[in-house]
Amino acid sequence: MGGTFDPIHFGHLRLAEEMAVALSLSRVLFIPAGQPPHREPPRIAARHRLEMVRCAIAGNPFFAVDEREVQRAQPSYTVDTLTSLRSELGPEQTLWLLLGADAFLGLPSWHHWQRLFELANIAVVTRPGARLLQPDAMQEPLKSEVLKRQVADPSAVGSAGSVWFQQMTPLEISATAIRTILSQQGSVRYLLPDAVLNYIYEHQLYIQT
């Protein structure tokens, strides 16, 4: 599971938890982006975002943090990350890439996006009532890939190449909103773990003085 995690919050953690259960995952790797190529640079330095993830997942034996994108000098392309993971895990290990619906719909703009299906299965998180699968929401060539690869039972997939859609509990929490509230000296308690909030205050992140 990648992302800028700027900052990590309960929406990220609940997504990972629900997908871990739905897909019977042995672990979830949180991979903070170093230099995301598709968006503005993160507000906060990678080392802080990495540490906030460590704070957030501490105590969950099924969650782990992976530093490879933060340590990479080049932009954080997902295809490179999955290639690196696949070389470590071998060709037989089942690997899932966890994506939100918005990210999935933008997949054709990603670097070598069709290679992602060769390297991993893709699990797409949707909200109840989402229009993700309606024809006007998904354009070619992504629609063709979904029609070929969508599965009804994620327990029967191979090591890579399948797409699974999973509804999750809707939590209307965004990192953008958290940053805005903090910049205005507001309270974000109960939007993210206390350990992350303590780290933010300790290092005066997002807070305008």
Secondary structure, DSSP 8 states (H G I E B T S, - for coil): -EE--TT--HHHHHHHHHHHHHTT-S-EEEEE-SS-TTS---SS-HHHHHHHHHHHHTT-TTEEE--HHHH-SS---HHHHHHHHHHHH-SSS--EEEEEHHHHHTGGGSTTGGGHHHH-EEEEEE-TT--TTSTTTS-TTHHHHHHHHB-S-GGG--SS--EEEEE-------HHHHHHHHHTT---BTTB-HHHHHHHHHHT-S---
